[in-house]
Amino acid sequence: MNISKYLKCIVKEFIEATGSLMVITIIFLTIYSKEIIKVSLLWQIILISLAYTFFKFAFVNKYELGKRAQTLSFTICSLLADIMIILWLWLFSPGKIANIELMIIYIVVVLIVKGMVYIMMCIDGNKQAKQLNEKLSEYRKIL
């Protein structure tokens, strides 16, 4: 799969996620009789949709990519998703974040969570590889 097709898939997924969130927001605002959608809400929808799309493309591999391309895609998409989350926290936290220490705390928390997820993925991958190797050795003994 070439880069242009991959980027088209990312844009398509982003538009679908944004549209879905817009429909949910409109239904929610209609129920509570709000007539105006604030611009900040639209920007939040866009940032959340981008984060969702990037996380989806980082962790769900349904496209035929080589090993290096998968690793590169995972790294870039997860980094972009983290940036979108940090940007969302920075722009839309209660009370404007003028405190740089709070921003550093956000970044550290995101990095810790990302590290923990990566560690869990590695542990799970090693367990699955070990189970697969055991099954293959049992299969070879049978044959």
N, C-alpha and C positions, 0 to 999 in steps of 0.2 A: 504494500500500500504506500503510495507516495504522500508527501507532506500536504499537498493541496486537498486531497481527499480526506485526510485525517483532520485538517483544519475545518473543512466543511462539516464534518461530523461534530466537531466541537461547537461550531456556531449553531448548528441545527439543535443540538442538545441544550445549549444556552437559551435559545429562543423558546424551546418547549418548556424549559424550567421557568423562565420569566413569565410566559403566558399562563402557566399553571398557577404561579403565585399571584399573578394579577387577578385571575378569576376568583381565587380564594379570598383575596383582599376585597374585591368588589362585593362578593357575597357577604363577607363579614361586615363591611361598612354599610351595606344595605340593611342588614338585620338591625344594626344599631342606629339607623337613620342619619348617617353622616353623608353629607352631600359633596364634600370636597376631599380630594386625595392630596395630601401635602407632598411637596416635592421631596422632602426628606424620606418619606415612605417609599416613593418611587426609586430613589437611590439605594435605599436599604434592600429593596426587592432585587435590584440589579446586582448589588454586591453579594447577596446571599445566593442568587442564581449562578453567578460566576464561581463562587466557592464550591457549590454543589457540583457544578459541571466539571471543574478541575479535579475535585476529589473523585468523582465517578471515573474520569478518564485515567486517574492515577492508579486506582485500585481495581477497576474492572477492565480486564484485557480481553475484549472480544474481537479485536482486529488482528490481522496477520502481520505482526511486527517481529523483526529479528530480536535476538537477546539484547544487543546493545541499544536498539531503538526502544525496547520495552523499559530498560533501565533509565534511559534518557527521558522518556515520556513520563515515567513515574517520578523522577526527580524534579523535572520542570513543572509538571502539573501539581504535584503536592506543594512545591514551593509557592507557586502562584495562588493556590487555594489558601495557604497560610497567610500570604500577603493580603488577600481579600478579607480574611477574617480579622486580621490586625487592623486593616484600614476601616472596616466596619466598626470595630470596637473603638478606634480612635475618633471617628467622626460622630458616632451616635451613642456613646456612653452617656449616662445621666450626668449632667454637669460637664461642661466642656473639659476635656483633658488638657490642662495646661501644665500638669505635673508630669515631668519627664520620668520620675520614678514609677508612676503608675503604668506608663507605656512600657517601660522596661520589664515590669512585672508581667504584663500581658504577653510580651515576646517570650519571656522565660517560660511561662505556663504553656504557651503553644509549642515551644520547642520540647518541653518535657513530655507533653502528651504525644507529640509526633515521635519522639524517641521511644516511648513506651509502646506505641503501636508497632513501630518497626521491630522492636525486640520481641514482641508477641508474635509477629509474623514470622520472624526467623526461627523462634522456638517451635511454632506450629509446623513450619516447613521442614525443619529437621526431624520432627516426630513423624510426619507423613512420609518423608524419604526413608526413614528407618523402617517403617511399617511396609512400605513398598519393597524394599530390599529383602525383608524377611519373607514376604509373600513370594517374591521371585526365587529365592533360594529354596523354599518349600516346593515350588512348582518344578524347579530343576531336579530336585530329589525324586519327585514322582515320575518324571520322564526318564 
